Structure formats: structure tokens, C-alpha cells
Amino acid sequence: MTFDDGLLDDDQALARVDARLRHLAEGGARVRREAAAAEEALAEALSSLSESQPRAVVAAGPDSRLLRAVLEPVCPVPFVAWPAPGLPGWTGSLDLVVVLAPVGDDPGTAAAVAEAVRRGAQVVVAAPTGSLVADHAAGRYSVHLPTQTTDQLAVAVSVLDLLDRVHLGPQTDPGVVADALDEVAVACSPHRDLATNPAKILAIGIAEADPVLWGGTVLAARAARRVAESVRRATGRTALAADAEQLLAVLEAAAPADVFADPFADPTHEPRPALVLLDDGSQDPAVAATRDTLVRAAQDHGVRVERITSEAPSDVARYAAMLSTGTYAATYLQVGLDG
């Protein structure tokens, strides 16, 4: 399967993924919609949660991993992500249990919410009104944030906004996150040609390669994993997101590039890796040193280096922007390969 970059500016080819591109472009709108719908419930939650700091915060359910990536480095009280069924045995009335359930029909998550209510914990549940999870959240110390979409990121931003306001999480302004997503939608629009479109440029850069992705911070690493998933889903090709040690082994094992190789004439030709760095501007010396090590290894072995960056003003906004850019690139990669 060969990649035709001319298709990235072809209206007919782009029309085949119009629904996906529209969904990406509406990311900022979904964040604003969730924030507006949750405002009344947020006010109620602030009045109860601001009275005293919990002993610990437990993020329960299979959607808890995003909260873990955001909260674990900065939460001022012990934080536990619990994607398994149920709750930690020590969870009780002194703790706060937070649940993201954008769909709201998972019996295991509903059981965890019911258990938190039974134990007298403070509970914040983001789920659709009338859903299985929301119905199990009714309790004296429970707050239900009614969700409007199944967008995990948009729902998480509303919950993180609440935790920010009660000083349990980082600064999370839904408007800032939405603006960052809107900026990506403009920059990566199908109507912007491949000469100035960062997502189309990235798609071209990894089109003939097996991308290996790295993010130095916790959130950048999560974005790298999500982008790799999008590439695999869109193309069926290999895409690896991993720690630096694992990626170094891949880069150092790359065979020297053969400028005379003809992938069409040689059916045994295997794609070379391409290093994709998700750079959220972290000034941490360890992150910078590791990034430099990866780049040097790539250059020493003739491996192409691509970057996904964001200058949005908050950690969550930068995460959202990098994830959106990478997902746009995966979609354009699919367009070029489907020709």
C-alpha cells in the first residue's frame, strides 16, 4: 500500500473521512458544552467539597487513567487510580471518589459508585442523566455532573475544573482547553493545504515509516499512546509509543538507510522507524536530556524525526492540542493510503 500525498488536498478523497474530520473540529465545542451543562452541579459541589480537604482522592472506573495522568503529579493528597472493579478496601467517609462515565452503562463502574455511596465517601460522578452509573450515584454526599457527550476528554475537563477550584488539581479552565482545540482545528483543517498544515506534514513524514512516539511528561506520554492507537486504527500499520529505553533499542537497531532502495521492486522491503516527539514545552532537565538522547540516536542511524508541539497555556490544554494534532495526522495518513 503506497501513500499518495496529493490526496490530502483532494476534495473527493477528504470527503470520505468528512465525519471524522468534523468530529475532530468540534472538540472545542464539546468541551464548552460539557462545561456549560455542569455549571450548576459544579456550584453545588463547591459548597460541599470546599469545607475540608479529603484524606485521599480515588479515581474509579476504566476511564480513570486520564485523571491519573493529570492529577498524580500534583494532587496535594494521596491519589489512587482504580480502573479495576470495586474500590480500594480502605476507601471511606474521609475520601473523595471521582468517576468518569461518559457512556454510563458499565455495571462495574455503577457497582463502584454504589459502594462509594454505601461507605459514606464524598462522590463526584460525571455521567449521562438517567444512566446506570448516574442512578447508582444518588446519595447525601454525592454530586452528579450531567454529561452531554461521550467525549472522554470533554467530560474529564469538567471534572478537572471542579478539582482545580477545590485545590486538588492543576489549573484547568475549560475555555482555555476549548480555545487550544479550536486553534488545532484551524491549523489542521482539511481546507488548509499540505504546505502549511502541521497534521498533513506529519502524515507525510511518517507515511513510509513505522512511527515510534515519545512524550517526556506524564501527559505527553499518554498523548503519545493515544496517537499511536489512532495510527494503528486508521491504517492497520505498526505504531509504537513507549519509554525512551525501549525506543532507543528500536532506533539503534535500525538498518542504515539505503538511498537506492526501491520499495516497489523489493517485496521484502520493510519500513524504517520514524521518531515522533510529543513536546509540550517541559523545562525539566531530565526530559530535555532524554529528548536529546533520542534525537541523537535517530540522527546517528538516519531515522527521520518529527514533532508534535503545543504552546497552549496549561498542561491539560497542551495535552488536548497534541492529541488532536496527532489524531488529525492519523486521519490524513488514512486518506493518503486509501488512494
RODO-2510 file (C-alpha; in nm, 4 decimals, decimal comma):
residues 339
     n   res          X          Y          Z
     1     m     0,0000     0,0000     0,0000
     2     t     0,1580     0,3278    -0,1143
     3     f     0,0951     0,6785     0,0122
     4     d    -0,0286     0,9493    -0,2242
     5     d     0,0217     1,2910    -0,0665
     6     g    -0,1771     1,4544    -0,3455
     7     l    -0,4925     1,3062    -0,1924
     8     l    -0,4502     1,5222     0,1186
     9     d    -0,5664     1,8246    -0,0814
    10     d    -0,8193     1,6328    -0,2907
    11     d    -1,1790     1,7232    -0,2025
    12     q    -1,3211     1,3859    -0,3062
    13     a    -1,0651     1,1910    -0,1042
    14     l    -1,1177     1,4112     0,2012
    15     a    -1,4934     1,3710     0,1722
    16     r    -1,4527     1,0026     0,2596
    17     v    -1,3361     1,0981     0,6111
    18     d    -1,5571     1,4044     0,6474
    19     a    -1,7408     1,2678     0,9522
    20     r    -1,4134     1,2007     1,1340
    21     l    -1,2705     1,5421     1,0491
    22     r    -1,5893     1,7147     1,1630
    23     h    -1,5770     1,5235     1,4920
    24     l    -1,2201     1,6441     1,5487
    25     a    -1,3084     2,0019     1,4559
    26     e    -1,5918     2,0027     1,7116
    27     g    -1,3646     1,9085     2,0036
    28     g    -1,3582     2,2608     2,1434
    29     a    -1,7342     2,2916     2,1159
    30     r    -1,7816     1,9675     2,3107
    31     v    -1,5598     2,0972     2,5923
    32     r    -1,7661     2,4174     2,6137
    33     r    -2,0911     2,2206     2,6015
    34     e    -1,9886     1,9935     2,8889
    35     a    -1,8673     2,2879     3,0973
    36     a    -2,1928     2,4777     3,0483
    37     a    -2,4063     2,1737     3,1328
    38     a    -2,2089     2,1058     3,4519
    39     e    -2,2026     2,4623     3,5861
    40     e    -2,4994     2,4288     3,8214
    41     a    -2,3763     2,0958     3,9578
    42     l    -2,0258     2,2418     3,9969
    43     a    -2,1619     2,5184     4,2163
    44     e    -2,3343     2,2577     4,4339
    45     a    -2,0158     2,0520     4,4541
    46     l    -1,8054     2,3521     4,5520
    47     s    -2,0231     2,4211     4,8519
    48     s    -1,9692     2,0696     4,9873
    49     l    -1,6157     1,9862     4,8765
    50     s    -1,4567     2,3115     4,9872
    51     e    -1,5445     2,2528     5,3530
    52     s    -1,2455     2,0273     5,4165
    53     q    -0,9737     1,8535     5,2190
    54     p    -1,0280     1,4788     5,1714
    55     r    -0,7841     1,2251     5,3095
    56     a    -0,7335     1,0839     4,9592
    57     v    -0,8776     1,1032     4,6082
    58     v    -0,9778     0,7799     4,4336
    59     a    -1,0491     0,7913     4,0593
    60     a    -1,2593     0,4816     3,9934
    61     g    -1,3650     0,3075     3,6753
    62     p    -1,1982     0,2274     3,3417
    63     d    -1,1869     0,5951     3,2397
    64     s    -0,9756     0,6891     3,5427
    65     r    -0,6396     0,6744     3,3650
    66     l    -0,6658     1,0238     3,2165
    67     l    -0,7359     1,1675     3,5610
    68     r    -0,4349     0,9770     3,6886
    69     a    -0,2084     1,1308     3,4243
    70     v    -0,3239     1,4800     3,5177
    71     l    -0,3606     1,4543     3,8941
    72     e    -0,0988     1,2117     4,0178
    73     p     0,1986     1,4527     3,9861
    74     v     0,0245     1,7485     4,1547
    75     c    -0,2587     1,6334     4,3821
    76     p    -0,1822     1,7578     4,7384
    77     v    -0,3367     1,4479     4,8983
    78     p    -0,2740     1,0807     4,8152
    79     f    -0,4225     0,9944     4,4764
    80     v    -0,5164     0,6477     4,3513
    81     a    -0,6459     0,5497     4,0080
    82     w    -0,8577     0,2348     4,0409
    83     p    -0,9652     0,1067     3,6970
    84     a    -1,0392    -0,2395     3,8398
    85     p    -1,3885    -0,3280     3,9671
    86     g    -1,4851    -0,2045     4,3107
    87     l    -1,2839     0,0293     4,5322
    88     p    -0,9715     0,0043     4,7492
    89     g    -1,0600    -0,1586     5,0785
    90     w    -0,9582     0,1444     5,2823
    91     t    -1,1886     0,3903     5,0996
    92     g    -1,4316     0,5517     5,3425
    93     s    -1,6043     0,8658     5,4618
    94     l    -1,2848     1,0725     5,4675
    95     d    -1,2153     1,0189     5,0976
    96     l    -1,3316     1,1617     4,7659
    97     v    -1,4275     0,9185     4,4889
    98     v    -1,4314     1,0605     4,1361
    99     v    -1,5860     0,8692     3,8469
   100     l    -1,5836     0,9478     3,4742
   101     a    -1,8530     0,7550     3,2879
   102     p    -1,9212     0,9319     2,9550
   103     v    -2,1390     0,6421     2,8395
   104     g    -2,2699     0,5473     3,1829
   105     d    -2,3712     0,1881     3,1164
   106     d    -2,0812    -0,0058     3,2700
   107     p    -2,2095    -0,2327     3,5505
   108     g    -1,8681    -0,2483     3,7174
   109     t    -1,8436     0,1305     3,7379
   110     a    -2,2006     0,1513     3,8670
   111     a    -2,1151    -0,1021     4,1382
   112     a    -1,8091     0,1015     4,2407
   113     v    -2,0224     0,4161     4,2678
   114     a    -2,2829     0,2350     4,4765
   115     e    -2,0082     0,1042     4,7045
   116     a    -1,8645     0,4553     4,7498
   117     v    -2,2093     0,5878     4,8437
   118     r    -2,2613     0,2987     5,0889
   119     r    -1,9312     0,3718     5,2598
   120     g    -2,0219     0,7388     5,3032
   121     a    -1,7456     0,8776     5,0812
   122     q    -1,7807     1,2068     4,9005
   123     v    -1,8629     1,1166     4,5407
   124     v    -1,8392     1,3124     4,2154
   125     v    -1,9816     1,1284     3,9153
   126     a    -1,9802     1,2571     3,5575
   127     a    -2,2341     1,0503     3,3633
   128     p    -2,5433     1,0932     3,1456
   129     t    -2,8642     1,1691     3,3337
   130     g    -3,0717     0,8544     3,3752
   131     s    -2,7793     0,6234     3,3012
   132     l    -2,6957     0,3175     3,5094
   133     v    -2,3968     0,4887     3,6718
   134     a    -2,5872     0,8105     3,7477
   135     d    -2,8747     0,6166     3,9052
   136     h    -2,6313     0,4471     4,1469
   137     a    -2,4766     0,7814     4,2470
   138     a    -2,7739     0,9114     4,4453
   139     g    -2,6622     0,9861     4,7994
   140     r    -2,6249     1,2519     5,0662
   141     y    -2,2620     1,3251     4,9810
   142     s    -2,2837     1,2734     4,6051
   143     v    -2,2660     1,5212     4,3204
   144     h    -2,3758     1,4257     3,9704
   145     l    -2,2282     1,6204     3,6781
   146     p    -2,4679     1,5570     3,3873
   147     t    -2,2767     1,4830     3,0666
   148     q    -2,3885     1,5789     2,7174
   149     t    -2,1419     1,3844     2,5010
   150     t    -1,9398     1,0632     2,5089
   151     d    -1,6156     1,2580     2,4629
   152     q    -1,3901     1,1404     2,7463
   153     l    -1,1644     1,4463     2,7231
   154     a    -1,4520     1,6951     2,7367
   155     v    -1,6057     1,5164     3,0349
   156     a    -1,2695     1,4963     3,2110
   157     v    -1,2128     1,8707     3,1676
   158     s    -1,5355     1,9466     3,3565
   159     v    -1,4281     1,7205     3,6434
   160     l    -1,0761     1,8663     3,6441
   161     d    -1,2248     2,2156     3,6519
   162     l    -1,4050     2,1193     3,9730
   163     l    -1,0918     1,9678     4,1272
   164     d    -0,8960     2,2793     4,0317
   165     r    -1,1487     2,5002     4,2102
   166     v    -1,1165     2,2973     4,5322
   167     h    -0,7351     2,2966     4,5064
   168     l    -0,6970     1,9266     4,4351
   169     g    -0,5747     1,9534     4,0760
   170     p    -0,3863     2,1732     3,8313
   171     q    -0,5271     2,4851     3,6699
   172     t    -0,7946     2,3666     3,4283
   173     d    -1,0007     2,6328     3,2554
   174     p    -1,2404     2,4686     3,0071
   175     g    -1,2310     2,7824     2,7940
   176     v    -0,8536     2,7583     2,7584
   177     v    -0,8748     2,3908     2,6596
   178     a    -1,1524     2,4644     2,4106
   179     d    -0,9536     2,7503     2,2570
   180     a    -0,6500     2,5227     2,2160
   181     l    -0,8635     2,2638     2,0367
   182     d    -1,0149     2,5333     1,8150
   183     e    -0,6660     2,6515     1,7178
   184     v    -0,5701     2,2972     1,6176
   185     a    -0,8919     2,2658     1,4164
   186     v    -0,7991     2,5766     1,2179
   187     a    -0,4334     2,4812     1,1707
   188     c    -0,5130     2,1206     1,0724
   189     s    -0,8275     2,1902     0,8707
   190     p    -0,8703     1,9853     0,5515
   191     h    -0,9068     2,3202     0,3738
   192     r    -0,5502     2,4189     0,4672
   193     d    -0,3064     2,2791     0,2119
   194     l    -0,0250     2,0408     0,2979
   195     a     0,2425     2,3122     0,2758
   196     t     0,1149     2,4827     0,5926
   197     n    -0,0911     2,2126     0,7659
   198     p     0,1056     2,0530     1,0550
   199     a    -0,1079     1,7365     1,0601
   200     k    -0,0705     1,6786     0,6858
   201     i     0,3048     1,7443     0,7135
   202     l     0,3286     1,4876     0,9939
   203     a     0,1272     1,2340     0,7925
   204     i     0,3683     1,2722     0,5024
   205     g     0,6655     1,2399     0,7387
   206     i     0,5548     0,9032     0,8764
   207     a     0,3799     0,7692     0,5658
   208     e     0,6594     0,5343     0,4598
   209     a     0,7736     0,4505     0,8128
   210     d     0,6711     0,2733     1,1300
   211     p     0,6327     0,5615     1,3764
   212     v     0,7743     0,5343     1,7276
   213     l     0,6343     0,8001     1,9597
   214     w     0,7684     0,9505     2,2811
   215     g     0,6445     1,2101     2,5278
   216     g     0,8634     1,3179     2,8161
   217     t     0,5989     1,4225     3,0670
   218     v     0,3198     1,2043     3,2023
   219     l     0,0580     1,3795     2,9892
   220     a     0,2758     1,3889     2,6777
   221     a     0,3414     1,0158     2,7157
   222     r    -0,0321     0,9496     2,7419
   223     a    -0,0930     1,1610     2,4314
   224     a     0,1754     0,9579     2,2518
   225     r    -0,0034     0,6331     2,3383
   226     r    -0,3359     0,7696     2,2189
   227     v    -0,1884     0,8955     1,8912
   228     a    -0,0212     0,5577     1,8324
   229     e    -0,3610     0,3928     1,8835
   230     s    -0,5141     0,6295     1,6277
   231     v    -0,2439     0,5493     1,3720
   232     r    -0,2902     0,1738     1,4194
   233     r    -0,6683     0,2036     1,3977
   234     a    -0,6607     0,4256     1,0877
   235     t    -0,4009     0,2338     0,8893
   236     g    -0,3506    -0,1141     1,0348
   237     r     0,0199    -0,0360     1,0484
   238     t     0,2630    -0,0685     1,3355
   239     a     0,2914     0,2335     1,5665
   240     l     0,4722     0,2151     1,8997
   241     a     0,4570     0,4536     2,1949
   242     a     0,6959     0,3595     2,4734
   243     d     0,9570     0,4751     2,7236
   244     a     1,2850     0,6131     2,5995
   245     e     1,4834     0,2987     2,6837
   246     q     1,2581     0,0862     2,4661
   247     l     1,2608     0,3341     2,1793
   248     l     1,6388     0,3656     2,1906
   249     a     1,6648    -0,0064     2,1249
   250     v     1,4408     0,0329     1,8191
   251     l     1,6348     0,3316     1,6872
   252     e     1,9744     0,1709     1,7396
   253     a     1,8613    -0,1476     1,5650
   254     a     1,7525     0,0432     1,2540
   255     a     1,9486    -0,0682     0,9482
   256     p     2,1389     0,2048     0,7636
   257     a     1,9184     0,3851     0,5142
   258     d     1,9695     0,2756     0,1528
   259     v     1,9055     0,5716    -0,0764
   260     f     1,8896     0,3347    -0,3750
   261     a     1,6286     0,1026    -0,2231
   262     d     1,3111     0,0625    -0,4296
   263     p     1,0196    -0,0475    -0,2091
   264     f     0,8100    -0,1242    -0,5192
   265     a     1,0694    -0,3565    -0,6733
   266     d     1,1645    -0,5266    -0,3450
   267     p     0,8635    -0,7010    -0,1851
   268     t     1,0720    -0,7792     0,1247
   269     h     1,1402    -0,4107     0,1923
   270     e     1,0439    -0,3234     0,5486
   271     p     0,9541     0,0288     0,6642
   272     r     1,2128     0,2077     0,8746
   273     p     1,1153     0,3711     1,2033
   274     a     1,0381     0,7408     1,2282
   275     l     1,0724     0,9116     1,5662
   276     v     0,7775     1,1317     1,6649
   277     l     0,8382     1,3549     1,9674
   278     l     0,5408     1,4978     2,1553
   279     d     0,6902     1,8105     2,3064
   280     d     0,4737     2,0065     2,5488
   281     g     0,7495     2,2533     2,6291
   282     s     0,8595     2,0937     2,9547
   283     q     1,1675     2,2614     3,1002
   284     d     1,2546     1,9642     3,3186
   285     p     1,6278     1,8916     3,2672
   286     a     1,5715     1,5153     3,2698
   287     v     1,3046     1,5421     2,9996
   288     a     1,5280     1,7634     2,7853
   289     a     1,8274     1,5309     2,8255
   290     t     1,6242     1,2237     2,7313
   291     r     1,4772     1,4024     2,4305
   292     d     1,8268     1,4987     2,3130
   293     t     1,9441     1,1392     2,3539
   294     l     1,6613     1,0106     2,1372
   295     v     1,7228     1,2724     1,8693
   296     r     2,0962     1,1941     1,8574
   297     a     2,0258     0,8225     1,8264
   298     a     1,7805     0,8888     1,5437
   299     q     2,0251     1,1127     1,3602
   300     d     2,3121     0,8658     1,4045
   301     h     2,1014     0,5931     1,2409
   302     g     1,9440     0,8032     0,9687
   303     v     1,5980     0,7953     1,1253
   304     r     1,3574     1,0769     1,0459
   305     v     1,2451     1,2955     1,3394
   306     e     0,9019     1,4602     1,3545
   307     r     0,7481     1,6709     1,6310
   308     i     0,4047     1,7447     1,7690
   309     t     0,4116     2,0593     1,9816
   310     s     0,1746     2,2953     2,1580
   311     e     0,2157     2,6352     2,3197
   312     a    -0,1221     2,6340     2,4928
   313     p    -0,1105     2,7977     2,8390
   314     s    -0,1999     2,4962     3,0572
   315     d    -0,0923     2,1332     3,0880
   316     v    -0,4352     1,9946     3,0035
   317     a    -0,4740     2,2296     2,7062
   318     r    -0,1347     2,1244     2,5679
   319     y    -0,2282     1,7592     2,6091
   320     a    -0,5571     1,8145     2,4275
   321     a    -0,3881     2,0068     2,1451
   322     m    -0,1145     1,7479     2,0889
   323     l    -0,3638     1,4616     2,0953
   324     s    -0,5878     1,6389     1,8468
   325     t    -0,2974     1,7191     1,6111
   326     g    -0,1810     1,3581     1,6163
   327     t    -0,5327     1,2295     1,5549
   328     y    -0,5720     1,4625     1,2576
   329     a    -0,2416     1,3263     1,1230
   330     a    -0,3633     0,9677     1,1587
   331     t    -0,6773     1,0582     0,9649
   332     y    -0,4752     1,2196     0,6835
   333     l    -0,2473     0,9171     0,6796
   334     q    -0,5537     0,7016     0,6166
   335     v    -0,6609     0,9314     0,3314
   336     g    -0,3238     0,9077     0,1593
   337     l    -0,3077     0,5313     0,1929
   338     d    -0,6627     0,4675     0,0772
   339     g    -0,5919     0,6101    -0,2662
***
